[in-house]
């Protein structure tokens, strides 16, 4: 008998969160706090929180946990943009900053009002937003 795939996803997700937490701890042990390290920490905290909450959401299948688990997911594009900006040591284009900030705020509000998971096209539009940011930064780098 094979294990339930949800349990395997939860274990994988929480293992990823533990790996990120170990790296966060390593960064905190260092005495220097560069500009890039601070931005990296925001990205790492966002990812660790996302993986931790997503594991609980998959395990318990609670709608409130779904809303809470998507809070760091909606902040992830902003965290990525700040990290890339710090990595490049230059500012992003103003239009990109507006796009990322507007999308982050919009989808965060939609998540808090429980619209993101309830209406399929809203979730698809969030995925398109997140993928467009990843694609832009991939081409840019």
C-alpha positions, 0 to 999 in steps of 0.5 A: 500500500502506497502512502497518501500523496498529500503526506509526501507533499507535506513532508517535502514542503516542511523539509524545504522549510527546515532547510530554509530555516537552517540557512536563515539561522546561518545568516543570523550567526554572521556578524555582518548585515549587508544590504543584500543579506537583509533583502535575502532574509526577507525572501527566505522568511517569506519562503519558510513561512509559505512552506510551513503554512502550506504544509499545514493547509494541505494536512488539515484542509482548513479554509482559514489556513488557506487564506493564511497560507496565501499571505506569504505567497502574495508577498513572494513577488515583492520579496523576489523583486527586492532581492533582485534589486539588491542583487543587481545593486541598482534600482528596478525600472519604476514601471516594474516597481509599480507593477509588483507593488500594485499586484502584491497589494491587490492579491493580498487584499483579495486573499484576505477577503477570501476571493483568491481561492474561491474564484478560479479566474482570480487564482489564475490571474495571480499565477499569471502575475507571479509567473510574469514577474519570474519571467521578467527577472529571468530574462533580466538576469 
